[in-house]
Amino acid sequence: MDKRIEVLAMDDDPLMVRFLEKVLKKLDIGFYSAESAKSGVEIFSQKSETVTIVLLDLSLSDQGWSQTVDQLLAIRKDLKVVISSGSLVEDQAHEVDSRIFAHLPKPFSIPDLQKLIQSVT
C-alpha cells in the first residue's frame, strides 16, 4: 500500500491556506498549516515522520526562507521543500538552491499542484 501524502503549508495568507486545505482534502491528501516559519518548524518537528512536502511561502515575516529550510532539513534531510511565491521582487537565491525540491509560483492551478504532488510519489 502506498504511503499517504501529507502536506505542510507555511503561508500567512488565510485565503491560500483555505484553498490548499479544500483542494488537498478533495484529493485525500493530509494537510497541516502554519502562518509563520517558527510555528511551521514546530509542527514539522512533531509530524516529521508523516509530512511528505512542505510548501514554503517566501514572504513569511518572522524569519528568512533559507534559515527555515535549514531548520526543516535538520529535522529530516530527505524532506521535499517547495518554494511558493507570488512576488518577483523576492530574494531569487532559492531558484538555484539545491536544497529546494521545486518551485510553485503563485497563483498556481489545481493541476499544477497535483502534478507537483505526483512528482513526489
N, C-alpha and C positions, 0 to 999 in steps of 0.2 A: 504494500500500500504506500502511496506517495505521502510524503510529509506535508502537512498543512502549511500553506503560506501565511505568514503574518507580517504586517507592515506597521512600522512606527513612523508616523508623520510628525516632524518637528517643524511646526509652522504657526506663526502668530496671527494668521488671518482666519477668523472663525468661519467665513464662507468657504474657504478652501478646505478646511477640516471637515465641515459638514458634507461637502461634495465628495471628498475622498471616502468618508465613512459610509455614505449612501451607496456609492459605486462598488466599493470593496465588499460590502455586505451582500450585495446582489451577486457578486462573483464568488461568494463563500470564502472570502479571504479575511483572516483575523486582522483587527485594526486597533491600534493604540495611537494616542496623540499627546503632544506636549506643546505648550505655547512658548517655551523657552529652551535654550540649549541645556541649561542646568537641569531642568526637570526631565528633559528628554534623555539625558545621560543616566539620570537616576532610574527612570523607567526601564531603559535598556539594561542596566545592571541587574534589575530584577527579572527581566524577561529575555535575557541574552541567549538562552538555550532554544527559544522558540521563534524569536523575531528573525525573519529572513532578509528583510530590506528596511533600510532607514531612508526616508525621503527627507532631506535636509534643506530647508529654505535658507538662502544666503543672508537674508535680511533680519535674522534674529538679533535682538539688540543687546542681549546680556553677555555674549562673547562671540569671537570670530569663528567662522566656519572651520578653519584649519585646526584650531585648538579643539573644537568639538569633535572633528574627525579623529584626532589623536586620542581623545578620551574614549571614544567608541571602540576604536581598534585596539586599544589597550585592554579592553574587556574581552573582545573576541576578534582575532586577527582576520578571519575569513568573512566578516560581515560585508554585505553589499551596501555601500553608501551611494545614494543617488542625490546629486545636487539638483535642486529645483529653484529657479528664479525667473522673475518676470522683468528684471531690470538689466539693461545693457551697460549701466554705469558701474555695476558691482565689480569687486575685485575679480579679475579674469584669470588669476593663477589656477583656479580649480579646473580649468579646461585642459590643462596639461599635467595635472596632479595624478600620479599613478595609483594613489590610494582610492580614487573615485571610480566606482564601477560604471556609472553612466550619468548623463545629463538629461534632464527633462525640463525644457523651457516652458514657462507659463506664458499664456494659457496653453494647456495641453488637452488633447481629446481623450475620451474613454478608450478608443482603440490604441492610442499611443501608450496609455497606462497599461493596458492589457498586454501589449507587445513587450513592454519592459519587464513586466512580471513573468511572462512566459520565458523570457531570455534567462531568467534565474533558475527556472525549474528544469 
